[in-house]
Amino acid sequence: SIREEHLMAERVFTKRSDLSHPAARVFAWHASPGALERLIPPWSRASVVARHGGIEAGARVELRMPVGPMSVRWLAEHRNYVEGREFTDVQVDGPFALWEHTHRVIPTGERTCTLEDSIRYRLPAGFLGNAVGASFVRAELARTFAYRHRVTAQDLDAHARCASTAAGVAVTGASGLVGSVLVPFLRCGGHRVVEIGRSYSAPSADQLRWDPVRGELDTAALEGIDAVVHLAGDNIAAGRWSDARKRSIVERRPRPNVLARN
């Protein structure tokens, strides 16, 4: 259900959905690494630039949102954290005159709950901002939160069907079309994910540099990995799949020989 109130120039948007999952599980999903990436609609083309902490009070996250030929910085700080129940992110710097987004998980039974997103916001530029942008923002919020609630429900359903011991998964091509969706999905399911790529100049516990030409990879850092998802290679979304294009995809997708030898 969706509700919007007008309080002078301030507006309140609310979206609620009933979920067939325990409240604790739904809250844990939102607290897991990768949840924010899962909740960003693909059409927004927003990206996470930096984060400090998780969803606890005082944690911050910075986003970049393309607006025409430019991009807008959005810095949010988490506040009012209540374990297992709610947290709020407040815009510290960004496009709105006011933005306070409260996430609530309300238990309705042992295995059911209601997910509620409530946003208090005020558009910039006063009367002119309301006159020009109010209907657009209202429609975009409705579309965005319909997507977010649908993804949340689908992810929780999928993880519940495949409930098992958390696995260690290495993913090559993690920043690509498929990998950028797969990695946060796996992390939201409680799995450890190690991204493997050529562009990681400063390797960490979650990211390893791989040079397939030289066969260079720190295989010792893959201790405890149970599976490898190999997605590195030609961009499958760039261009039509002609016969020549399909040959290029196959030929430019390097085989992970170093991983195989390990």
C-alpha positions in Angstrom: 0.0 0.0 0.0 1.1 3.6 -0.7 0.2 6.7 1.2 1.3 10.3 0.7 0.5 13.3 2.9 1.1 17.0 2.2 2.2 19.0 5.2 2.6 22.5 3.7 5.8 22.3 1.7 6.8 19.1 3.5 5.6 15.8 2.1 5.4 12.2 3.5 5.5 9.2 1.3 4.8 5.7 2.8 5.0 2.3 1.2 4.0 -0.9 3.0 4.2 -4.6 2.0 3.3 -7.7 3.9 6.0 -10.4 3.8 5.9 -14.1 4.6 9.2 -14.0 6.5 10.1 -13.4 10.2 10.8 -9.8 11.1 14.3 -10.6 12.3 15.2 -12.2 8.9 13.9 -9.2 6.9 15.9 -6.8 9.1 19.0 -8.9 8.8 18.7 -8.8 5.0 18.6 -5.0 5.1 21.7 -5.0 7.4 23.7 -7.3 5.1 26.5 -6.2 2.8 25.0 -5.8 -0.7 21.5 -4.8 0.4 21.8 -1.2 -0.8 23.1 -2.3 -4.2 20.1 -4.7 -4.5 17.7 -1.9 -3.7 19.0 0.7 -6.2 16.7 0.6 -9.3 18.7 0.0 -12.5 17.1 2.9 -14.3 18.4 5.4 -11.7 22.0 4.5 -12.7 23.1 5.5 -9.2 26.2 4.0 -7.7 27.7 3.6 -4.2 30.9 5.8 -4.1 31.9 5.2 -0.4 30.5 3.8 2.8 31.5 4.0 6.4 29.9 1.4 8.6 26.6 -0.5 8.0 23.2 0.7 9.0 24.0 1.5 12.6 23.6 5.0 14.0 26.4 7.3 12.7 27.2 5.2 9.6 27.4 7.0 6.3 27.0 6.2 2.7 27.8 8.4 -0.4 26.0 7.9 -3.7 26.4 9.4 -7.2 23.3 9.9 -9.2 23.5 10.9 -12.9 21.2 13.9 -13.8 21.5 14.5 -17.6 25.1 15.2 -18.4 26.0 15.9 -14.8 25.9 13.8 -11.6 24.6 14.7 -8.1 26.3 13.7 -4.8 24.1 12.2 -2.2 25.5 11.8 1.3 23.3 10.1 3.9 23.8 9.4 7.6 22.0 6.6 9.5 20.2 7.5 12.7 17.6 6.2 15.2 18.8 2.6 14.9 16.6 0.0 16.8 18.0 -3.5 16.5 15.7 -5.7 14.5 13.0 -3.0 14.0 14.0 0.2 12.3 16.7 2.7 11.2 16.6 6.1 9.5 18.8 7.6 6.8 19.0 11.4 6.7 20.3 13.4 3.8 23.4 15.3 4.9 24.2 16.6 1.4 22.1 16.1 -1.8 19.3 17.3 -4.1 16.5 17.6 -1.5 15.8 20.4 0.9 14.8 17.7 3.4 15.0 13.9 3.2 14.4 11.5 6.1 13.8 7.9 5.2 12.7 5.5 8.0 12.8 1.8 7.3 10.6 -0.3 9.6 10.0 -4.0 10.0 6.9 -4.6 12.0 6.2 -8.2 13.2 2.7 -9.4 12.5 3.3 -13.1 13.5 6.1 -15.6 14.2 6.9 -15.9 10.5 5.3 -12.8 9.0 5.9 -9.0 9.1 5.1 -5.7 7.4 7.9 -3.8 5.6 7.3 -0.1 5.8 9.3 2.7 4.1 8.3 6.2 5.2 9.9 9.3 3.8 9.6 12.9 4.9 10.9 15.2 2.2 10.8 18.7 0.9 11.7 19.7 -2.6 14.3 22.5 -3.3 13.4 25.9 -4.6 10.3 26.4 -2.4 7.1 27.0 -4.3 8.7 26.7 -7.7 10.2 23.3 -6.8 6.8 22.0 -5.6 5.0 23.4 -8.7 7.5 21.9 -11.1 8.7 18.7 -9.5 6.1 17.4 -7.1 4.2 15.1 -9.4 7.4 13.8 -10.9 9.0 13.0 -7.5 5.8 11.4 -6.3 5.6 9.1 -9.3 9.3 8.2 -9.1 9.0 7.4 -5.4 6.1 5.1 -6.1 8.0 3.3 -8.9 11.2 3.1 -6.9 9.7 1.6 -3.8 7.5 -0.8 -5.7 10.8 -2.1 -7.2 12.5 -2.1 -3.8 9.8 -4.1 -2.1 9.5 -6.5 -4.9 13.3 -7.2 -4.9 13.3 -7.6 -1.1 10.5 -10.2 -1.2 12.0 -12.1 -4.2 15.5 -12.2 -2.6 14.1 -13.4 0.7 12.1 -16.1 -1.0 15.1 -17.3 -3.0 17.4 -17.4 0.0 14.7 -19.3 2.0 14.4 -21.9 -0.7 18.2 -22.4 -0.8 18.8 -22.2 2.9 22.0 -24.0 3.8 25.4 -23.4 5.3 27.0 -20.1 4.0 29.4 -20.7 1.2 32.5 -19.0 -0.1 32.1 -17.9 -3.7 34.8 -16.3 -6.0 33.4 -14.3 -8.9 35.4 -13.1 -11.9 34.0 -10.2 -13.9 32.2 -9.0 -10.7 31.7 -5.5 -12.0 30.1 -6.6 -15.2 26.4 -6.7 -16.2 25.7 -10.1 -14.4 28.4 -9.9 -11.8 27.3 -6.5 -10.4 23.9 -8.1 -9.6 25.1 -11.5 -8.5 27.6 -10.3 -6.0 25.2 -8.3 -3.8 22.6 -11.0 -4.1 25.0 -13.6 -2.7 26.2 -11.3 0.1 22.6 -10.6 1.1 22.2 -14.4 1.5 25.0 -14.6 4.0 27.7 -15.9 1.6 31.3 -14.8 1.6 32.1 -13.3 -1.9 35.6 -12.6 -3.2 35.7 -10.5 -6.4 38.4 -11.3 -8.8 39.5 -8.8 -11.5 42.2 -7.0 -13.4 41.4 -3.6 -12.0 41.9 -4.2 -8.3 45.2 -2.5 -7.6 45.0 -2.8 -3.8 43.9 -6.4 -3.1 41.8 -7.0 0.1 39.9 -9.9 1.7 37.0 -9.2 -0.7 38.9 -8.3 -3.9 41.8 -10.0 -5.6 43.8 -8.9 -8.6 44.0 -11.5 -11.4 46.2 -11.1 -14.5 45.1 -14.0 -16.8 47.8 -13.3 -19.4 50.6 -13.7 -16.9 48.7 -16.3 -14.8 49.1 -14.2 -11.7 46.7 -14.7 -8.8 47.2 -15.1 -5.1 45.5 -18.5 -4.8 46.3 -18.7 -1.1 43.8 -16.0 -0.6 41.1 -18.3 -1.9 41.3 -20.6 1.0 37.8 -21.6 2.0 36.2 -20.8 -1.4 33.6 -23.5 -2.3 32.7 -22.3 -5.8 33.9 -20.1 -8.7 31.6 -18.2 -10.9 33.6 -17.2 -14.1 32.1 -14.1 -15.8 35.2 -12.3 -17.0 35.6 -11.6 -20.7 33.8 -9.7 -23.5 30.8 -7.6 -22.6 27.8 -9.8 -23.5 25.5 -6.7 -23.6 27.6 -4.7 -26.1 26.2 -5.2 -29.5 23.9 -7.7 -31.3 24.7 -11.4 -31.1 25.8 -12.0 -34.7 27.9 -15.1 -35.5 31.0 -12.9 -35.3 29.9 -11.4 -32.1 29.3 -14.8 -30.5 32.7 -16.0 -31.6 34.3 -12.9 -30.0 32.5 -13.6 -26.7 33.8 -17.1 -26.6 37.3 -16.3 -27.7 37.8 -13.3 -25.4 36.5 -15.1 -22.3 39.7 -16.3 -20.8 39.7 -19.7 -19.0 40.6 -19.4 -15.3 43.6 -21.8 -15.6 45.2 -20.5 -12.4 42.0 -21.3 -10.5 41.8 -24.7 -12.1 45.4 -25.5 -11.1 44.5 -24.5 -7.5 
